């Protein structure tokens, strides 16, 4: 079953500062026999599409639904009723965001809040996105005139959820526009009827003077050293990444909630916390999703202190990983994607020693779908970089031949810090999954047991 919602662009801005905004609202009901509705205009249209009839190949992960949201800005033929729109200034797309809707918020009455939890977002600063986390595979691209996000859902609660897609544009005069499309699933019907969907198009508009007022107020609030603001932030922001932690505040630029270190924090650098997977509480220590960070030309000191960007690819740092894992017992989860299929490896014991012992790896108790590639090949091994050869390979540095720092034997069965998309044991290697070929995604995360 494939259902679809279209929404014309209207001049709006993100609701902020608690202003009451008048909304225009229209509804339509769709079934399996209802054709898609299309809107043709110079401002183009926002399309939100939820497909529940997903074919799954044997051996692949179960995908229960595919959500697609796209906006394309191009001149289209107009009817005589739309000729007044043909002279509208062309608009560039600045962001596209998909939310899992908050069912407790009445439609069209979002007030100053976001319409739900951010599932994925594209911006002009981060125009490409490929990742797999929390049971959702995300792929997206934004090029100014066209933006699209595709989410493959594997969890039943996600496949039964409501979603909102928002696109923000700006014209040559600097005027902002925000268009929202929402897909609502009819949860009252069961059996054959429980896949009937209804749609609601939402749009909120304010004039440019209100946009400027909100922008100025927002900047003033940020600059003000307000005790009240600090107290609110302190209450709502998670202070530690532990199992069962809930984050009220989020940042659309990051794939997970960002936790800032406190005075008594074990982790003394900003870090990401996966609050969803298997109860949450996972500190992300490595991520390869876009290939925009070089992991090869990095020496011992860089792998020690960490490098990269928490919004994309990064290595948290061996010294930080050592301090965390030596504060108690920790487990490791490794999530991988190869040829569109997801795998994971879980180790009930994980820690690394201090620098004097060359950050020696201690890992045990494997379970999962990826196959073990660390106990066999990396257990008990010291860390190796291009400028410090600690592996057992004669006359060769495995960090050079496998193109990344890792716990190599000679050279082993895994190496997730290799060169992006390189084959012949030079890329992201997890031998039981990819052989000598490169994975397209990896994420390492640890949690206190």
Buried (B, 14 or more C-beta within 10 A) or exposed (E): BBBBBBBBBBBBBBBBEEBEBEBEEEEEEBEEEEEEEEBEBBBBBBBBBBBBEBEEEEEEBEBBBBBBBBBBBEEBEBEEEBEEEEEEEBBBBBBBBBBBBBEEBEBBEBEEEBBBBBBBBBBBEBBBBBBBBBBBBBBBBBEEBBBBBBBBBBBEEBBBBBBBBBBBBBBEEEBBBBBBBBBBBEEEEEEEEEBBBBBBBBBBBBEEEBBBBBBEEEEEEEEEEEEEEEEEEEEEBBEBBBEEBEBEEBBBBBBBBBBEBEEEBBBEBEBBBBBBBBEBBBBBBBBBBBBBBBBBEBEBEBBBBBBBBBBBBBBBBBBBBBBBBEEEEBBBBBBBBBEEBBBBBBBBBBBBBEEEEBBBBEBBEBEBBBBBBBBBBBBEBBBBBBBBBBBBBEEEBBBBBBBBBBBBBEBBBBBBBBBBEBBEBBBBBBBBBBEEBBBBBBBBBBBBE
